């Protein structure tokens, strides 16, 4: 039986996006390309932040809108990770792992959007 969702912290997609953001902050803490690092940080933080903000809104329509924003931030983050790999700021292996995690979060967001559209 699934756990009842009472807060955004209960959402698996929020939990996964927080893990991703934490991993990125840890990985880039010594990165000297401050501009790219800050952009990656902003995009990664945007994902769980928009999930949380949407959850706290009054309507399902608003929640879905914020889930789309979070999904967009996931795409932005993936692009920045590809760039970080190209610039050899992060290794291919680490970059691939983070990009896969972004894809997973994006897929989870897509499924949550679909569920919210179809059932609420």
N, C-alpha and C positions, 0 to 999 in steps of 0.2 A: 504494500500500500504506500502511495506517495505521501510525503510529508506535506502538510498544509502550508501554503505560502502566506505568511502573515506580514512579512516585510521584505524589502529588496534584498536584505542580507540572506534570505532563504532561497533566493534564485540561484540555481547552479551556474547560469551564465554570468551573473555578477561575481560569484566566487571565482570562476575561471578567469575572468578578465582582471580581477584583483591579483591573482597569482601571476598572470602575464605581466602586469604593470610592475609588480614587485621584482620579478626577474629582470626586467629591462632596467629598472633603476639600479639594481645591484650590478648588473653587467656594465653599465655605462658610467659608474660613479667616478672613474678616473679618465674618462674620455675628454680629450683636449679640444675636440671640435665642438665648441660650446653651442654654436648655432644649430647644428644638426642634432646634437644631444638634447637641447632644449625643445626642439621641434618634435623629436621622438617622444620625449617625456610628455609633452602636451597632448599629443595624439593618444598615447597609451592611457593617460589619466582620463581623457575624454570618454573612453568606452564605459568603464564602470560608473563614472559620474553621471552620464546621460541615462544609463539604465536606472540608477537610483532616483534621479530627478523625475524621470517619466513615471516611475512607480508611485511617487509621492503626489503626482498631479491628480486632478479631480475626475478626469474622464478617460475611458479606454482609448479614444481617438488621440488624446494628448500622449498617453503612454506609448502608443504605436509610433507616433511622430518622433519621440525621443529614442525609441529603439532603432528607428531608421538613421537617426543622427549617430548613434553609437556604432551602427553597422558601417556607416560612411567613415567614421574615425578608424575603424578596423582596416578598411581599404587604404586609408592614408598611412596608417602605421606600417602596413605591409610594404607599401612603396618605399617608405623611409628605411625600412630594414633591408630591402633589396639594395638601396643606395649605400647603406653602411657596409654591406658585404662587398659591393663593387669597389668602394674606397678602402677596403681592407681595415675598416674600423672594428669589425667583428668577423670572425672566421666563417667560412662557408657552412661548417657543421652547426655552429651556434645559430647562425642566421636562418638556416633551413628549419631548425627546431622551432625557433620563435615564429617564423612565417607559418609553419604548420599549426602552431597554437593559435595564431591569429585567424587562420582559416576555420579552425574548430569553433572559436568564439563567434565568428561571422555566421557560420552554419547554425549554431545554437540560437543566435539572434533571429535569423531567418525563420527558424521553426517556431520561435516564440511569437514573432510578428504574425505568422500564419495562424497560429492557435488563437491569438487575441482577435484577429480579424474574423475568423470563422465561428468562434464559440462565445464571444462576449458582445 
